[in-house]
Amino acid sequence: MHFNYVVYKLTFPNGKIYVGKDVGGSGHSLRYFGSWSDHLVEQDFTKQQLIDFTLRKEILFESTDKDEIARMESEYIRLLKSNDPAIGYNQTHRKTDH
């Protein structure tokens, strides 16, 4: 079975993570690393650290169903707490003060 869509986790050098989805059709695009905020990431690193920068990309879930991928992306963001600024760079699904 060919999976077109994936949910992935990026791990940054500081240990923080970003969870995203790739629904561009290829699923395993080596060049796609999500839509995380450059500003959020860059403020955590010095210019010197950004000169030699390594990301780890892990595929967490695969599917041929775009809706399932969207649901699973949300589940993984919550499960891995990548929406907690101390843990990750996801800006969606953040808890709001009530």
DSSP file (Angstrom, degrees, kcal/mol; ACC not computed):
  #  RESIDUE AA STRUCTURE BP1 BP2  ACC     N-H-->O    O-->H-N    N-H-->O    O-->H-N    TCO  KAPPA ALPHA  PHI   PSI    X-CA   Y-CA   Z-CA
    1    1 A M              0   0    0      0, 0.0     2,-0.6     0, 0.0     0, 0.0   0.000 360.0 360.0 360.0 136.4    0.0    0.0    0.0
    2    2 A H        -     0   0    0     62,-0.0     2,-0.6     2,-0.0     0, 0.0  -0.847 360.0-152.1 -98.4 123.1    1.3    3.5   -0.9
    3    3 A F        -     0   0    0     -2,-0.6    61,-0.2     1,-0.1    25,-0.1  -0.840  13.6-178.3 -96.4 122.5    0.9    6.2    1.8
    4    4 A N        +     0   0    0     -2,-0.6    21,-0.5    59,-0.3     2,-0.3   0.717  65.1  48.7 -89.4 -23.0    0.6    9.6    0.3
    5    5 A Y  E     -A   63   0A   0     58,-2.3    58,-2.3    21,-0.1     2,-0.3  -0.903  62.1-177.4-126.8 147.0    0.3   11.6    3.6
    6    6 A V  E     -AB  62  22A   0     16,-1.6    16,-2.6    -2,-0.3     2,-0.4  -0.964  24.3-141.1-140.1 156.3    2.3   11.5    6.9
    7    7 A V  E     -AB  61  21A   0     54,-2.4    53,-2.9    -2,-0.3    54,-1.6  -0.969  35.9-177.1-108.2 133.7    2.5   13.1   10.3
    8    8 A Y  E     -AB  59  20A   0     12,-2.8    12,-2.2    -2,-0.4     2,-0.4  -0.874  22.9-140.0-132.3 162.9    6.0   13.7   11.4
    9    9 A K  E     -AB  58  19A   0     49,-2.7    49,-2.6    -2,-0.3     2,-0.4  -0.991  11.4-157.8-123.8 129.9    8.0   15.0   14.3
   10   10 A L  E     -AB  57  18A   0      8,-3.2     8,-1.9    -2,-0.4     2,-0.5  -0.896   5.4-158.1-102.1 136.4   11.0   17.3   14.0
   11   11 A T  E     -AB  56  17A   0     45,-2.3    45,-2.0    -2,-0.4     6,-0.2  -0.974  10.0-151.6-115.4 124.6   13.5   17.4   16.9
   12   12 A F    >   -     0   0    0      4,-2.9     3,-2.4    -2,-0.5    43,-0.1  -0.446  32.5 -99.9 -90.0 164.2   15.7   20.5   17.1
   13   13 A P  T 3  S+     0   0    0      0, 0.0    -1,-0.1     0, 0.0    42,-0.1   0.748 122.8  56.2 -57.9 -24.7   19.2   20.6   18.6
   14   14 A N  T 3  S-     0   0    0      2,-0.1     3,-0.1     1,-0.0    -3,-0.0   0.412 120.5-107.2 -87.8   2.7   17.8   22.0   21.9
   15   15 A G  S <  S+     0   0    0     -3,-2.4     2,-0.0     1,-0.3    -1,-0.0   0.254  77.4 132.3  92.0 -12.9   15.5   19.0   22.3
   16   16 A K        -     0   0    0     -5,-0.1    -4,-2.9    72,-0.1    -1,-0.3  -0.358  42.9-146.8 -70.5 156.1   12.3   21.0   21.4
   17   17 A I  E     -Bc  11  88A   0     70,-1.8    72,-2.6    -6,-0.2    73,-0.4  -0.807  16.1-158.6-125.4 162.8   10.0   19.4   18.9
   18   18 A Y  E     -B   10   0A   0     -8,-1.9    -8,-3.2    -2,-0.3     2,-0.5  -0.988  10.8-155.7-138.0 131.2    7.5   20.3   16.2
   19   19 A V  E     +B    9   0A   0     -2,-0.4     2,-0.3   -10,-0.2   -10,-0.2  -0.925  27.3 153.8-108.9 131.4    4.8   18.0   14.9
   20   20 A G  E     -B    8   0A   0    -12,-2.2   -12,-2.8    -2,-0.5     2,-0.3  -0.864  33.6-122.4-144.9 178.6    3.4   18.6   11.4
   21   21 A K  E     -B    7   0A   0     -2,-0.3     2,-0.5   -14,-0.2   -14,-0.2  -0.950   7.2-150.8-128.5 150.4    1.8   16.9    8.5
   22   22 A D  E     +B    6   0A   0    -16,-2.6   -16,-1.6    -2,-0.3     3,-0.2  -0.948  28.5 155.2-120.5 107.2    2.8   16.5    4.8
   23   23 A V        +     0   0    0     -2,-0.5   -18,-0.1   -18,-0.2    -1,-0.1   0.001  38.1 114.4-117.7  25.8   -0.2   16.3    2.5
   24   24 A G  S    S-     0   0    0      1,-0.1    -1,-0.1   -20,-0.1   -19,-0.1   0.512  92.3-102.9 -76.2  -4.4    1.6   17.5   -0.5
   25   25 A G  S    S+     0   0    0    -21,-0.5    -1,-0.1    -3,-0.2     3,-0.1  -0.102 110.0  72.5 113.4 -37.2    1.3   14.2   -2.3
   26   26 A S  S    S-     0   0    0      1,-0.1     2,-1.9     3,-0.0   -21,-0.1   0.799  70.2-164.9 -85.3 -27.9    4.7   12.6   -1.9
   27   27 A G  S    S+     0   0    0    -23,-0.2    -1,-0.1     1,-0.2   -23,-0.1  -0.127  79.6  53.8  76.7 -45.2    4.3   11.9    1.8
   28   28 A H  S    S+     0   0    0     -2,-1.9     2,-0.3   -25,-0.1    -1,-0.2  -0.190  71.7 161.8-116.6  40.4    8.0   11.3    2.3
   29   29 A S    >   -     0   0    0      1,-0.2     3,-0.5     2,-0.1    -2,-0.0  -0.451  29.1-156.8 -65.4 122.5    9.4   14.5    0.9
   30   30 A L  T 3  S+     0   0    0     -2,-0.3    -1,-0.2     1,-0.2     0, 0.0   0.761  90.9  52.1 -69.5 -24.3   12.9   15.0    2.1
   31   31 A R  T 3  S+     0   0    0      2,-0.0     2,-0.6    -3,-0.0    -1,-0.2   0.625  86.9  91.9 -90.5 -13.3   12.7   18.7    1.5
   32   32 A Y    <   +     0   0    0     -3,-0.5     3,-0.1     1,-0.1   -10,-0.0  -0.734  37.2 161.7 -91.2 121.0    9.5   19.5    3.4
   33   33 A F        -     0   0    0     -2,-0.6     3,-0.4     1,-0.4    -1,-0.1   0.008  49.2-108.7-126.1  26.7   10.1   20.4    7.0
   34   34 A G        -     0   0    0      1,-0.2    -1,-0.4   -13,-0.1   -14,-0.1  -0.147  33.9 -72.3  85.4-173.6    6.8   22.1    7.9
   35   35 A S        +     0   0    0     -3,-0.1    -1,-0.2     2,-0.0     3,-0.1  -0.208  66.6 151.8-120.8  39.6    5.6   25.6    8.6
   36   36 A W        -     0   0    0     -3,-0.4     2,-0.6     1,-0.1    54,-0.1  -0.281  56.4 -90.6 -68.6 160.0    7.1   26.2   12.0
   37   37 A S     >  -     0   0    0     52,-0.4     4,-2.0     1,-0.2     5,-0.2  -0.610  25.9-158.4 -79.7 116.7    7.9   29.8   12.9
   38   38 A D  H  > S+     0   0    0     -2,-0.6     4,-3.3     1,-0.2     5,-0.2   0.909  94.9  55.6 -55.7 -41.8   11.5   30.8   12.0
   39   39 A H  H  > S+     0   0    0      1,-0.2     4,-1.8     2,-0.2    -1,-0.2   0.924 106.2  48.8 -60.3 -46.7   11.3   33.6   14.6
   40   40 A L  H  4 S+     0   0    0      1,-0.2     4,-0.4     2,-0.2    -1,-0.2   0.912 117.3  41.9 -60.3 -42.9   10.4   31.2   17.5
   41   41 A V  H >< S+     0   0    0     -4,-2.0     3,-1.7     1,-0.2     4,-0.4   0.942 112.0  53.1 -70.8 -47.8   13.2   28.9   16.6
   42   42 A E  H >< S+     0   0    0     -4,-3.3     3,-1.2     1,-0.3    -1,-0.2   0.802 100.8  61.0 -61.9 -29.7   15.8   31.5   15.9
   43   43 A Q  T 3< S+     0   0    0     -4,-1.8    -1,-0.3     1,-0.2    -2,-0.2   0.685 101.1  55.6 -71.9 -14.2   15.3   33.2   19.3
   44   44 A D  T <  S+     0   0    0     -3,-1.7     2,-0.3    -4,-0.4    -1,-0.2   0.497 107.9  53.7 -91.5  -5.1   16.3   29.9   21.0
   45   45 A F  S <  S-     0   0    0     -3,-1.2     2,-0.1    -4,-0.4     3,-0.0  -0.943  78.1-121.8-132.7 150.7   19.7   29.8   19.2
   46   46 A T     >  -     0   0    0     -2,-0.3     4,-1.7     1,-0.1     5,-0.1  -0.419  35.5-107.9 -79.8 164.6   22.7   32.0   18.7
   47   47 A K  H  > S+     0   0    0      1,-0.2     4,-0.8     2,-0.2    -1,-0.1   0.901 122.7  53.9 -59.1 -40.4   23.9   33.0   15.2
   48   48 A Q  H >> S+     0   0    0      1,-0.2     3,-0.8     2,-0.2     4,-0.6   0.902 107.1  50.4 -61.6 -41.4   26.9   30.7   15.7
   49   49 A Q  H >4 S+     0   0    0      1,-0.2     3,-0.5     2,-0.2    -1,-0.2   0.830 106.2  56.2 -66.1 -31.4   24.6   27.7   16.6
   50   50 A L  H 3< S+     0   0    0     -4,-1.7     3,-0.4     1,-0.2    -1,-0.2   0.652  92.5  71.1 -76.0 -14.5   22.5   28.4   13.5
   51   51 A I  H << S+     0   0    0     -3,-0.8     2,-0.5    -4,-0.8    -1,-0.2   0.864 110.7  28.8 -68.7 -36.0   25.5   28.0   11.3
   52   52 A D  S << S+     0   0    0     -4,-0.6     2,-0.5    -3,-0.5    -1,-0.3  -0.867  87.0 164.9-126.6  95.0   25.7   24.3   11.9
   53   53 A F        -     0   0    0     -2,-0.5     2,-0.5    -3,-0.4    -3,-0.1  -0.950  17.6-167.6-125.7 124.4   22.1   23.2   12.6
   54   54 A T        -     0   0    0     -2,-0.5     2,-0.4     2,-0.0    -2,-0.0  -0.948   1.6-171.2-118.5 129.5   20.8   19.6   12.5
   55   55 A L        -     0   0    0     -2,-0.5     2,-0.5   -43,-0.1   -43,-0.2  -0.902  13.2-146.1-112.0 145.1   17.1   18.6   12.6
   56   56 A R  E     -A   11   0A   0    -45,-2.0   -45,-2.3    -2,-0.4     2,-0.5  -0.954  12.5-161.9-109.0 130.3   15.8   15.0   13.0
   57   57 A K  E     -A   10   0A   0     -2,-0.5     2,-0.4   -47,-0.2   -47,-0.2  -0.954   8.9-177.7-115.3 123.2   12.7   14.1   11.1
   58   58 A E  E     -A    9   0A   0    -49,-2.6   -49,-2.7    -2,-0.5     2,-0.6  -0.966  24.8-132.5-120.0 134.7   10.7   11.1   12.2
   59   59 A I  E     +A    8   0A   0     -2,-0.4   -51,-0.3   -51,-0.2     3,-0.1  -0.773  26.5 175.5 -83.9 122.0    7.5    9.8   10.5
   60   60 A L  E     +     0   0A   0    -53,-2.9     2,-0.3    -2,-0.6   -52,-0.2   0.752  62.9   7.4 -97.0 -30.3    4.9    9.1   13.2
   61   61 A F  E     -A    7   0A   0    -54,-1.6   -54,-2.4     2,-0.0     2,-0.3  -0.992  58.8-160.6-157.2 142.8    1.9    8.1   11.2
   62   62 A E  E     +A    6   0A   0     -2,-0.3     2,-0.3   -56,-0.2   -56,-0.2  -0.960  20.3 151.3-128.7 146.5    1.1    7.3    7.5
   63   63 A S  E     -A    5   0A   0    -58,-2.3   -58,-2.3    -2,-0.3   -59,-0.3  -0.983  46.4-135.8-162.6 163.5   -2.3    7.3    5.7
   64   64 A T  S    S+     0   0    0     -2,-0.3     2,-0.6   -61,-0.2   -58,-0.1   0.349  86.5  88.2 -99.8   1.2   -3.9    7.8    2.3
   65   65 A D     >  -     0   0    0      1,-0.1     4,-2.0   -60,-0.1     5,-0.1  -0.898  60.9-161.2-109.4 114.2   -6.7    9.8    4.0
   66   66 A K  H  > S+     0   0    0     -2,-0.6     4,-2.2     1,-0.2     5,-0.2   0.873  93.5  52.5 -60.4 -39.4   -6.2   13.6    4.4
   67   67 A D  H  > S+     0   0    0      1,-0.2     4,-2.2     2,-0.2    -1,-0.2   0.905 108.8  49.7 -65.2 -40.6   -8.8   13.9    7.1
   68   68 A E  H  > S+     0   0    0      1,-0.2     4,-2.7     2,-0.2    -1,-0.2   0.898 109.8  51.9 -63.8 -40.0   -7.3   11.1    9.1
   69   69 A I  H  X S+     0   0    0     -4,-2.0     4,-2.5     2,-0.2    -2,-0.2   0.910 108.7  50.5 -62.9 -42.6   -3.9   12.8    8.8
   70   70 A A  H  X S+     0   0    0     -4,-2.2     4,-1.8     2,-0.2    -2,-0.2   0.918 112.8  46.4 -62.0 -43.5   -5.3   16.1   10.1
   71   71 A R  H  X S+     0   0    0     -4,-2.2     4,-2.2     1,-0.2    -2,-0.2   0.921 113.8  47.9 -63.3 -44.2   -6.9   14.3   13.1
   72   72 A M  H  X S+     0   0    0     -4,-2.7     4,-2.7     2,-0.2     5,-0.2   0.852 106.8  56.4 -69.5 -34.2   -3.7   12.4   13.9
   73   73 A E  H  X S+     0   0    0     -4,-2.5     4,-2.4     2,-0.2    -1,-0.2   0.951 109.9  46.3 -59.0 -47.9   -1.6   15.6   13.6
   74   74 A S  H  X S+     0   0    0     -4,-1.8     4,-2.2     1,-0.2    -2,-0.2   0.906 112.3  50.8 -60.5 -42.7   -3.8   17.2   16.3
   75   75 A E  H  X S+     0   0    0     -4,-2.2     4,-3.1     1,-0.2    -1,-0.2   0.922 111.6  46.6 -62.3 -44.3   -3.6   14.0   18.5
   76   76 A Y  H  X S+     0   0    0     -4,-2.7     4,-2.8     2,-0.2     6,-0.3   0.872 109.0  55.1 -68.2 -36.1    0.2   13.9   18.3
   77   77 A I  H  X>S+     0   0    0     -4,-2.4     5,-1.2    -5,-0.2     4,-0.7   0.940 115.6  39.1 -60.2 -45.4    0.6   17.6   19.0
   78   78 A R  H  <5S+     0   0    0     -4,-2.2     3,-0.3     3,-0.2    -2,-0.2   0.921 117.0  49.7 -70.0 -44.2   -1.5   17.1   22.2
   79   79 A L  H  <5S+     0   0    0     -4,-3.1    -2,-0.2     1,-0.2    -3,-0.2   0.918 119.4  36.1 -61.3 -46.3    0.1   13.7   23.1
   80   80 A L  H  <5S-     0   0    0     -4,-2.8    -1,-0.2    -5,-0.2    -2,-0.2   0.518 103.2-132.0 -87.3  -5.5    3.7   15.0   22.7
   81   81 A K  T ><5 +     0   0    0     -4,-0.7     3,-1.7    -3,-0.3     7,-0.3   0.812  52.5 151.7  59.4  33.9    2.8   18.4   24.1
   82   82 A S  T 3 < +     0   0    0     -5,-1.2     8,-1.9    -6,-0.3    -4,-0.1   0.566  65.3  67.1 -72.3  -6.2    4.6   20.2   21.3
   83   83 A N  T 3  S+     0   0    0     -6,-0.7    -1,-0.3     6,-0.2    12,-0.1   0.446  78.0  94.5 -89.8  -2.1    2.2   23.1   21.8
   84   84 A D  S X> S-     0   0    0     -3,-1.7     4,-3.1     1,-0.1     3,-2.7  -0.827  77.7-140.3 -87.0 118.2    3.8   23.8   25.2
   85   85 A P  T 34 S+     0   0    0      0, 0.0    -1,-0.1     0, 0.0    -3,-0.0   0.722 102.0  57.2 -55.9 -21.7    6.4   26.5   24.5
   86   86 A A  T 34 S+     0   0    0      1,-0.1     3,-0.1   -70,-0.0    -4,-0.1   0.690 120.2  28.7 -78.6 -17.9    8.8   24.7   27.0
   87   87 A I  T <4 S-     0   0    0     -3,-2.7   -70,-1.8    -6,-0.3     2,-0.3   0.750 124.0  -0.5-111.1 -37.1    8.6   21.5   24.9
   88   88 A G  B  <  -c   17   0A   0     -4,-3.1   -70,-0.2    -7,-0.3    -1,-0.2  -0.852  54.5-113.9-152.1-177.8    7.9   22.5   21.3
   89   89 A Y        +     0   0    0    -72,-2.6   -52,-0.4    -2,-0.3     2,-0.2   0.319  65.1 122.2-108.6   3.7    7.3   25.0   18.6
   90   90 A N        -     0   0    0     -8,-1.9    -2,-0.1   -73,-0.4   -70,-0.0  -0.521  38.5-170.6 -69.7 135.0    3.7   24.2   17.6
   91   91 A Q        +     0   0    0     -2,-0.2     3,-0.5     3,-0.1     2,-0.2   0.470  60.0  83.9-104.5  -4.7    1.5   27.3   17.9
   92   92 A T  S    S+     0   0    0      1,-0.2     3,-0.1   -18,-0.0    -2,-0.0  -0.619  86.0  26.9 -94.9 159.8   -1.8   25.5   17.4
   93   93 A H  S    S+     0   0    0     -2,-0.2     2,-0.2     1,-0.2    -1,-0.2   0.721  81.4 160.0  64.5  24.0   -3.8   23.7   20.0
   94   94 A R        -     0   0    0     -3,-0.5    -1,-0.2     1,-0.1     2,-0.2  -0.538  45.0-110.4 -76.2 143.4   -2.3   25.9   22.8
   95   95 A K        -     0   0    0     -2,-0.2     2,-0.3   -12,-0.1    -1,-0.1  -0.478  31.8-147.3 -71.1 141.1   -4.2   26.0   26.0
   96   96 A T        -     0   0    0     -2,-0.2     2,-0.3    -3,-0.0    -1,-0.0  -0.817  19.9-106.3-108.7 152.8   -5.8   29.3   26.7
   97   97 A D              0   0    0     -2,-0.3    -1,-0.0     1,-0.1     0, 0.0  -0.589 360.0 360.0 -76.3 134.0   -6.4   30.9   30.1
   98   98 A H              0   0    0     -2,-0.3    -1,-0.1     0, 0.0    -2,-0.0   0.337 360.0 360.0-119.9 360.0  -10.0   30.8   31.3
